[in-house]
């Protein structure tokens, strides 16, 4: 049964969550002190919603986030993690790094896809151990399309529903960049919410064609992540070497986002402000989750979310076919 109280808390938790991939050494290493400073800045900025995953730094993100959250009252924050990838010892990786997977950590563990009932339960138990918590609020099936979409959804969604039924987690869903995976999950009748990564953004509003309508039809809520699409909309004017979804931004998309930036500037609104707030305009979206590798980035995201944006901006973008 869906936990409506949790979903109300999610909607009222400030609407800004912190995505903890960076404190798992996403792309570059952070010291423990630097990671703690980022998390401190998030809390001081009013963030009470934190998202992590075993994938992020081979468990480092969960460990660092858990150490931080253990200093906070448990009833004052929401935390989510993910299942679908188990971490197993990898002696052959000793001395190597995990940068091929995006994380500046030692590769002495490796990821193994497992969305079975036993795998999902084991993953949650191991995450709780790394986090040092008795429970998390939300568990997402992580990137099922990167494994075997039919099998991952067929095994993983009932496994998550069983965790919720057993009272081991309050809400379950899927976290993905893939619109097919997200739409199918929304239609399954087994999920409470989706983490839509990079597909409901100012640069890529594609989820509005299929994912969001499916969520409305089936009563599924949405958390929007990767709202800057790897930085494409994170600056006032996207540079020539702007990136989109971890690679170079296509020329046509770069030109489109620069047109969006021009409309924003005409209304006195910074492009990242519009990018932060755009996902929340949809009625099914309760929060945006944004990462950050430095305290100033985290504080900037909180300011962006609180900055007034005139309705006329959204109207002009819509008339121009840009949003």
C-alpha positions as CSV (number, residue, x, y, z in Angstrom):
1,X,0.0,0.0,0.0
2,X,1.3,3.4,-0.9
3,X,2.5,5.6,2.0
4,X,0.8,8.8,1.3
5,X,2.3,10.5,4.3
6,X,5.7,9.9,3.0
7,X,4.8,11.4,-0.4
8,X,3.3,14.4,1.4
9,X,6.6,14.8,3.3
10,X,8.5,14.5,0.0
11,X,6.4,17.2,-1.5
12,X,6.9,19.4,1.5
13,X,10.7,18.8,2.1
14,X,11.7,22.0,0.5
15,X,11.4,20.6,-3.1
16,X,15.2,20.5,-3.4
17,X,17.1,17.3,-2.8
18,X,20.8,16.6,-2.8
19,X,22.1,13.9,-5.2
20,X,25.1,12.3,-3.5
21,X,27.0,11.0,-6.5
22,X,29.6,13.7,-6.0
23,X,30.5,12.6,-2.5
24,X,31.1,9.2,-4.0
25,X,34.0,10.9,-6.0
26,X,32.1,11.3,-9.3
27,X,34.8,12.2,-11.9
28,X,37.2,13.5,-9.2
29,X,38.2,12.6,-5.7
30,X,37.0,14.6,-2.7
31,X,38.6,14.2,0.7
32,X,36.4,13.2,3.6
33,X,36.5,16.7,4.9
34,X,35.5,18.2,1.5
35,X,32.6,15.8,1.2
36,X,31.4,16.6,4.7
37,X,31.6,20.3,3.8
38,X,29.3,19.8,0.8
39,X,26.8,17.9,2.9
40,X,27.0,20.5,5.7
41,X,26.2,23.2,3.1
42,X,23.2,21.2,1.8
43,X,21.8,20.9,5.3
44,X,22.4,24.5,6.1
45,X,20.7,25.5,2.9
46,X,17.6,23.7,4.1
47,X,18.0,20.4,2.1
48,X,16.3,17.5,3.9
49,X,16.1,15.0,1.0
50,X,19.2,13.0,0.1
51,X,19.6,10.4,-2.7
52,X,22.5,7.9,-3.0
53,X,23.2,4.5,-4.6
54,X,25.7,1.6,-4.2
55,X,26.9,2.5,-7.7
56,X,28.2,5.9,-6.6
57,X,31.8,5.4,-5.7
58,X,31.4,1.6,-5.1
59,X,29.6,2.4,-1.8
60,X,31.6,5.5,-0.8
61,X,28.7,7.8,-1.3
62,X,26.5,5.7,1.0
63,X,29.2,5.5,3.7
64,X,29.9,9.3,3.6
65,X,26.2,10.2,3.5
66,X,25.4,7.7,6.4
67,X,28.1,9.2,8.6
68,X,26.7,12.6,8.0
69,X,23.0,11.7,8.5
70,X,23.8,9.9,11.7
71,X,24.4,13.4,13.2
72,X,20.9,14.5,12.3
73,X,17.5,13.8,13.8
74,X,16.0,10.8,11.8
75,X,12.6,12.4,11.6
76,X,13.9,15.5,9.9
77,X,15.2,14.0,6.6
78,X,14.3,11.6,3.8
79,X,16.8,9.3,2.2
80,X,16.7,7.1,-0.9
81,X,19.0,4.6,-2.3
82,X,18.9,2.1,-5.2
83,X,19.1,-1.5,-6.0
84,X,19.9,-3.6,-9.1
85,X,23.7,-3.5,-8.8
86,X,25.3,-5.6,-6.1
87,X,28.8,-4.9,-5.0
88,X,31.1,-7.9,-4.8
89,X,34.9,-8.1,-3.9
90,X,37.2,-7.6,-6.9
91,X,40.7,-8.6,-5.9
92,X,41.9,-8.2,-9.5
93,X,41.0,-4.5,-9.3
94,X,43.4,-3.8,-6.4
95,X,45.5,-0.8,-7.3
96,X,43.3,0.1,-10.3
97,X,40.7,2.9,-10.4
98,X,37.0,3.0,-11.3
99,X,37.2,6.0,-13.6
100,X,35.8,3.9,-16.5
101,X,32.6,3.9,-14.5
102,X,33.0,7.6,-13.7
103,X,34.3,7.4,-10.1
104,X,37.7,8.2,-8.7
105,X,37.9,5.3,-6.3
106,X,39.8,2.1,-6.1
107,X,38.3,-0.7,-8.0
108,X,38.5,-3.3,-5.3
109,X,34.8,-4.0,-5.6
110,X,32.8,-4.6,-8.8
111,X,29.2,-4.2,-9.8
112,X,27.0,-7.2,-10.6
113,X,23.6,-6.8,-12.0
114,X,20.9,-8.5,-9.9
115,X,17.3,-7.5,-9.8
116,X,16.0,-10.8,-8.4
117,X,14.1,-10.8,-5.1
118,X,17.1,-12.1,-3.2
119,X,19.4,-9.7,-4.9
120,X,17.2,-6.7,-4.2
121,X,16.8,-7.6,-0.6
122,X,20.5,-8.2,-0.2
123,X,21.3,-4.9,-1.9
124,X,19.1,-3.0,0.5
125,X,20.6,-4.8,3.6
126,X,24.1,-4.0,2.4
127,X,23.1,-0.3,1.7
128,X,21.7,0.0,5.2
129,X,25.0,-1.3,6.6
130,X,27.0,1.3,4.7
131,X,24.5,4.0,5.6
132,X,24.4,2.9,9.2
133,X,20.6,3.4,9.2
134,X,17.8,1.0,10.3
135,X,15.7,2.0,7.2
136,X,15.6,4.2,4.2
137,X,12.5,6.0,3.0
138,X,12.6,5.2,-0.7
139,X,14.3,2.5,-2.8
140,X,14.6,2.8,-6.6
141,X,15.5,0.1,-9.1
142,X,18.5,1.7,-10.7
143,X,19.0,1.9,-14.5
144,X,17.1,-1.4,-15.4
145,X,17.6,-0.7,-19.1
146,X,21.3,-1.1,-18.8
147,X,20.9,-4.7,-17.7
148,X,17.9,-6.4,-19.4
149,X,14.9,-4.2,-19.3
150,X,12.2,-7.0,-19.5
151,X,14.0,-9.1,-16.9
152,X,14.9,-6.3,-14.6
153,X,11.4,-4.9,-14.5
154,X,9.8,-8.3,-14.4
155,X,11.9,-9.4,-11.4
156,X,12.8,-6.1,-9.8
157,X,9.4,-4.4,-9.5
158,X,7.7,-7.2,-7.7
159,X,10.7,-7.5,-5.4
160,X,10.5,-3.9,-4.5
161,X,6.8,-4.2,-3.9
162,X,7.5,-7.1,-1.6
163,X,9.9,-4.9,0.4
164,X,7.2,-2.3,0.7
165,X,4.6,-4.8,1.7
166,X,6.9,-6.2,4.4
167,X,7.4,-2.7,5.8
168,X,11.1,-2.7,5.0
169,X,10.8,0.5,2.9
170,X,8.1,3.1,2.7
171,X,8.1,3.8,-1.1
172,X,9.5,2.2,-4.2
173,X,10.2,3.2,-7.8
174,X,12.6,3.3,-10.7
175,X,15.5,5.7,-11.3
176,X,16.5,5.9,-14.9
177,X,17.3,8.1,-17.9
178,X,15.4,5.8,-20.2
179,X,11.9,6.9,-21.1
180,X,10.7,3.4,-22.0
181,X,11.8,2.0,-18.7
182,X,10.2,4.8,-16.8
183,X,6.9,4.7,-18.7
184,X,6.6,0.9,-18.3
185,X,7.3,1.2,-14.6
186,X,4.6,3.9,-14.2
187,X,2.1,1.7,-15.9
188,X,3.0,-1.4,-13.8
189,X,0.9,-0.6,-10.8
190,X,3.8,-1.5,-8.6
191,X,5.6,1.8,-8.0
192,X,5.0,4.9,-6.0
193,X,7.3,7.3,-7.7
194,X,10.0,7.6,-10.4
195,X,13.3,9.4,-10.4
196,X,13.4,10.8,-13.9
197,X,17.0,11.6,-14.7
198,X,17.7,14.1,-17.5
199,X,14.4,13.5,-19.4
200,X,12.2,16.2,-17.8
201,X,14.5,19.2,-18.1
202,X,14.6,22.5,-19.9
203,X,17.1,21.0,-22.4
204,X,15.2,17.7,-22.8
205,X,11.5,17.9,-22.0
206,X,10.8,14.6,-23.7
207,X,9.3,12.9,-20.6
208,X,6.3,15.2,-21.1
209,X,5.3,13.1,-24.1
210,X,5.0,9.7,-22.3
211,X,6.5,9.4,-18.8
212,X,4.5,12.2,-17.2
213,X,1.2,11.3,-18.8
214,X,1.6,7.7,-17.6
215,X,2.4,9.0,-14.1
216,X,-0.8,11.1,-14.1
217,X,-2.9,8.2,-15.2
218,X,-1.5,5.8,-12.6
219,X,-1.1,8.1,-9.6
220,X,2.7,8.0,-9.7
221,X,4.8,10.9,-8.4
222,X,8.1,12.1,-9.8
223,X,11.4,13.3,-8.6
224,X,13.4,15.1,-11.4
225,X,17.2,14.6,-11.4
226,X,20.1,15.6,-13.6
227,X,18.2,18.9,-14.3
228,X,21.3,20.5,-15.9
229,X,22.0,17.5,-18.2
230,X,25.7,17.3,-17.4
231,X,26.0,21.1,-17.3
232,X,24.4,22.2,-20.5
233,X,22.1,24.5,-18.6
234,X,24.3,25.2,-15.6
235,X,25.7,28.5,-17.0
236,X,24.1,31.7,-18.1
237,X,25.3,31.0,-21.7
238,X,26.3,27.5,-22.7
239,X,29.9,27.4,-24.0
240,X,31.0,25.9,-27.3
241,X,32.3,22.8,-25.4
242,X,29.1,22.3,-23.3
243,X,28.3,18.8,-22.4
244,X,25.0,16.9,-22.5
245,X,24.4,13.6,-20.8
246,X,28.1,12.9,-20.2
247,X,29.1,13.7,-23.8
248,X,29.6,16.7,-26.1
249,X,26.3,18.6,-26.7
250,X,24.9,18.1,-30.2
251,X,25.1,21.4,-32.3
252,X,21.4,21.6,-32.8
253,X,20.7,21.2,-29.1
254,X,23.3,23.7,-28.1
255,X,21.8,26.2,-30.5
256,X,18.3,25.6,-29.0
257,X,19.5,26.0,-25.4
258,X,21.3,29.2,-26.4
259,X,17.9,30.5,-27.7
260,X,16.4,29.6,-24.4
261,X,19.1,31.5,-22.6
262,X,18.4,34.6,-24.7
263,X,14.7,34.4,-23.7
264,X,15.7,34.0,-20.1
265,X,18.0,37.0,-20.3
266,X,15.3,39.1,-21.8
267,X,13.3,38.5,-18.6
268,X,16.2,39.1,-16.3
269,X,16.4,35.4,-15.4
270,X,19.6,33.4,-15.3
271,X,19.4,30.2,-17.4
272,X,20.3,27.9,-14.5
273,X,17.5,29.4,-12.5
274,X,15.0,28.5,-15.2
275,X,16.6,25.0,-15.5
276,X,16.2,24.4,-11.8
277,X,12.6,25.4,-11.6
278,X,11.3,24.1,-15.0
279,X,10.7,20.5,-13.8
280,X,8.6,21.6,-10.9
281,X,6.0,23.2,-13.2
282,X,4.6,19.7,-13.9
283,X,1.8,18.8,-11.5
284,X,3.2,15.3,-10.9
285,X,6.7,16.5,-9.9
286,X,7.4,16.8,-6.2
287,X,11.1,17.6,-6.1
288,X,14.3,18.2,-8.0
289,X,17.5,16.4,-6.9
290,X,20.7,18.1,-7.8
291,X,24.3,17.2,-7.0
292,X,27.3,19.4,-6.3
293,X,31.0,18.9,-5.6
294,X,31.5,22.1,-3.7
295,X,29.6,23.9,-1.0
296,X,29.1,27.0,-3.1
297,X,27.4,24.9,-5.8
298,X,25.0,23.5,-3.3
299,X,24.2,26.9,-2.0
300,X,23.7,28.3,-5.5
301,X,21.2,25.6,-6.3
302,X,19.1,26.5,-3.3
303,X,19.2,30.2,-4.3
304,X,18.2,29.3,-7.8
305,X,15.2,27.4,-6.6
306,X,14.1,30.3,-4.5
307,X,14.6,33.0,-7.1
308,X,11.3,34.4,-8.5
309,X,10.6,33.6,-12.2
310,X,7.9,35.6,-14.0
311,X,5.1,33.6,-15.7
312,X,5.9,35.7,-18.8
313,X,9.2,33.9,-19.3
314,X,7.4,30.5,-19.4
315,X,4.8,31.9,-21.8
316,X,7.5,33.3,-24.1
317,X,9.4,30.0,-24.1
318,X,6.1,28.1,-24.9
319,X,5.2,30.5,-27.7
320,X,8.7,30.0,-29.2
321,X,8.4,26.2,-29.0
322,X,11.3,26.1,-26.5
323,X,9.5,24.6,-23.4
